[in-house]
Amino acid sequence: MHAHASEGIGEEAIPLALLLLADGRLPAGGHAHSSGMEQAVDDGIVADLESLEEVLLGRLETVGVLEARAAARACWLARRYDVTARMEAETLGTALADLDAAFTARLASSVARQASRAQGSAHARLGRRAFPDAAPLFDAAGRTPHLAVALGLLSAATGARPGAAAALAAYHAVAGPASAALRLLGLDPVGVTATIARLVRHAAALVAAAPGAGELPLLTSPVLEILHERHHERKERLFAS
Amino acid sequence: MSSSGRVRAVAACVGGRTVVTHLESSGLSAARATPWGLHLVAAGASPLDGDELELDVRLEAGARLDVRGVGAPMARRSSRGGDALASRMAVRAVVAGGARLGYLPAPGIAAGGSTHRCEAVVELGAGAELVWRDEVVLGRFGEPTPGTWWSARRVVHDGHPMLASEVGLGPGAPLWRNRGVTAGARAFASLLLVGPALAPANGQSVSIDGARAAALTLEGPGIDLVALGDVLARCRVALYELLRGLAGSLPEWMLVAGCAAVREAA
């Protein structure tokens, strides 16, 4: 199914199509979500580049690592189905349903779950159009996959390996809220980019060995969960989450 | 030398009354069955580094049991010196459909230099009812440098994962001071409510001087109330306010049990 052009970067071959998925201009609705950042700004938790980096680091090491591991697992499952044809579509569907349930139990905030599924659905719709050969993957994931699962399946559709899927999900976990903070606080865009670059280097070490199997991490961020709920209660908001 | 302790209890509904049909305890732990529930007693000392404690509770269909602690479990560092090992408490609860468990241990206290890990695994049958309290206070009164407390909860309902969550508080938890994770909180309180009559509620949040809290609506018939703050009393006030806001969504027994759980003496 795959014959995508790859460019060797170091020892890792990164499919060029994977870059498309990390592009902020990807029309998958990501710009509408601040993932708690709008509330963090209003509550004074994030006020400048320094506090932004701290909050994004906390996010990366909790929900970011969770999303990275879930994306790696979805990619790993998709490659077993897709590349080696060792897995039946029904088995893939069952395995993705188990992954969905395990991931859902780790997002205690229903607001966070809704935001994750809204973005995941948009990515899956985009995936069906952009990678028609991979449609069976998205069929197996159901109508409203979590964002992390959709990113894992999209990564597999580009021919990427689970490690690259994990890196993509970790990047999404920081780049989206960072961009929201940039707009909300009018921060220096180059400074925000430098912040993202530092966090991405840190993320690379965190997710380098993201295994496709094993239990998903449990570590949660109560502050972020509370921010999600507070944001949802507001009457006026610029971002959906 | 580290020690261990274990309590196993089984409760069943016999002729409309709950009877503790099996109770065994060994080592550091002891338990007494009273008309008011099962009381855990630390027979030896509170957990020192390396200690392993185990609690296994099983409720058969129709049984109703409250599990309470007598005195706060305090994790301490032994005076043996060297690198402290973590003390560990493993709690496993199996609650059949139609049974009701109130797990209401005293708040855990992480004294300076200690590291404690609490891991709870709860298996609920369809229709099981649960009030599960989990509270942590960092440091003894006036202690400037507290210990570290990790608390993990894994809850399965009718065969599906319902909640899987861990918090780490104290200087040994790398994200403790991170303002986007736990913001250096010295107290954490949570109250997990599960039951078939629980109406789906919108999430809510409250912010009270020194504490912030939210009601998190889980997938399945459960709500997790979580609070972070400087002191436990404020966290409890925040949880009480959340319960008042949820009054219309909770069955009466659950509202009463939840309010009692956050108002009794800590």
HADDOCK unambig.tbl for C-alpha pairs under 7 A between the chains (distance, minus, plus):
assign (segid A and resid 45 and name CA) (segid B and resid 179 and name CA) 6.92 0.50 0.50
assign (segid A and resid 54 and name CA) (segid B and resid 178 and name CA) 6.54 0.50 0.50
assign (segid A and resid 55 and name CA) (segid B and resid 178 and name CA) 6.89 0.50 0.50
assign (segid A and resid 55 and name CA) (segid B and resid 179 and name CA) 6.30 0.50 0.50
assign (segid A and resid 55 and name CA) (segid B and resid 180 and name CA) 4.53 0.50 0.50
assign (segid A and resid 58 and name CA) (segid B and resid 175 and name CA) 6.57 0.50 0.50
assign (segid A and resid 58 and name CA) (segid B and resid 178 and name CA) 6.27 0.50 0.50
assign (segid A and resid 58 and name CA) (segid B and resid 180 and name CA) 5.69 0.50 0.50
assign (segid A and resid 58 and name CA) (segid B and resid 181 and name CA) 5.74 0.50 0.50
assign (segid A and resid 59 and name CA) (segid B and resid 180 and name CA) 6.98 0.50 0.50
assign (segid A and resid 101 and name CA) (segid B and resid 161 and name CA) 6.26 0.50 0.50
assign (segid A and resid 102 and name CA) (segid B and resid 161 and name CA) 6.06 0.50 0.50
assign (segid A and resid 105 and name CA) (segid B and resid 161 and name CA) 5.73 0.50 0.50
assign (segid A and resid 105 and name CA) (segid B and resid 162 and name CA) 4.87 0.50 0.50
assign (segid A and resid 105 and name CA) (segid B and resid 163 and name CA) 4.28 0.50 0.50
assign (segid A and resid 105 and name CA) (segid B and resid 164 and name CA) 5.41 0.50 0.50
assign (segid A and resid 106 and name CA) (segid B and resid 163 and name CA) 6.03 0.50 0.50
assign (segid A and resid 106 and name CA) (segid B and resid 164 and name CA) 5.04 0.50 0.50
assign (segid A and resid 106 and name CA) (segid B and resid 165 and name CA) 5.97 0.50 0.50
assign (segid A and resid 108 and name CA) (segid B and resid 163 and name CA) 6.72 0.50 0.50
assign (segid A and resid 108 and name CA) (segid B and resid 216 and name CA) 5.84 0.50 0.50
assign (segid A and resid 108 and name CA) (segid B and resid 217 and name CA) 6.83 0.50 0.50
assign (segid A and resid 108 and name CA) (segid B and resid 218 and name CA) 5.69 0.50 0.50
assign (segid A and resid 109 and name CA) (segid B and resid 216 and name CA) 4.95 0.50 0.50
assign (segid A and resid 109 and name CA) (segid B and resid 217 and name CA) 6.26 0.50 0.50
assign (segid A and resid 109 and name CA) (segid B and resid 218 and name CA) 6.99 0.50 0.50
assign (segid A and resid 110 and name CA) (segid B and resid 216 and name CA) 6.58 0.50 0.50
assign (segid A and resid 110 and name CA) (segid B and resid 217 and name CA) 5.67 0.50 0.50
assign (segid A and resid 110 and name CA) (segid B and resid 218 and name CA) 6.47 0.50 0.50
assign (segid A and resid 218 and name CA) (segid B and resid 164 and name CA) 6.03 0.50 0.50
assign (segid A and resid 218 and name CA) (segid B and resid 165 and name CA) 4.88 0.50 0.50
assign (segid A and resid 218 and name CA) (segid B and resid 166 and name CA) 5.27 0.50 0.50
assign (segid A and resid 219 and name CA) (segid B and resid 165 and name CA) 6.02 0.50 0.50
assign (segid A and resid 219 and name CA) (segid B and resid 166 and name CA) 4.62 0.50 0.50
assign (segid A and resid 219 and name CA) (segid B and resid 167 and name CA) 5.94 0.50 0.50
assign (segid A and resid 220 and name CA) (segid B and resid 165 and name CA) 5.89 0.50 0.50
assign (segid A and resid 220 and name CA) (segid B and resid 166 and name CA) 5.70 0.50 0.50
assign (segid A and resid 220 and name CA) (segid B and resid 167 and name CA) 6.00 0.50 0.50
assign (segid A and resid 221 and name CA) (segid B and resid 181 and name CA) 4.41 0.50 0.50
assign (segid A and resid 221 and name CA) (segid B and resid 182 and name CA) 6.56 0.50 0.50
assign (segid A and resid 222 and name CA) (segid B and resid 181 and name CA) 6.01 0.50 0.50
assign (segid A and resid 222 and name CA) (segid B and resid 182 and name CA) 6.23 0.50 0.50
assign (segid A and resid 223 and name CA) (segid B and resid 180 and name CA) 5.71 0.50 0.50
assign (segid A and resid 223 and name CA) (segid B and resid 181 and name CA) 5.09 0.50 0.50
assign (segid A and resid 223 and name CA) (segid B and resid 182 and name CA) 5.77 0.50 0.50
assign (segid A and resid 224 and name CA) (segid B and resid 180 and name CA) 6.24 0.50 0.50
assign (segid A and resid 224 and name CA) (segid B and resid 181 and name CA) 6.43 0.50 0.50
assign (segid A and resid 226 and name CA) (segid B and resid 205 and name CA) 6.74 0.50 0.50
assign (segid A and resid 226 and name CA) (segid B and resid 213 and name CA) 6.31 0.50 0.50
assign (segid A and resid 226 and name CA) (segid B and resid 214 and name CA) 5.28 0.50 0.50
assign (segid A and resid 229 and name CA) (segid B and resid 203 and name CA) 5.91 0.50 0.50
assign (segid A and resid 229 and name CA) (segid B and resid 204 and name CA) 6.14 0.50 0.50
assign (segid A and resid 229 and name CA) (segid B and resid 205 and name CA) 6.23 0.50 0.50
assign (segid A and resid 229 and name CA) (segid B and resid 214 and name CA) 6.67 0.50 0.50
assign (segid A and resid 230 and name CA) (segid B and resid 205 and name CA) 5.81 0.50 0.50
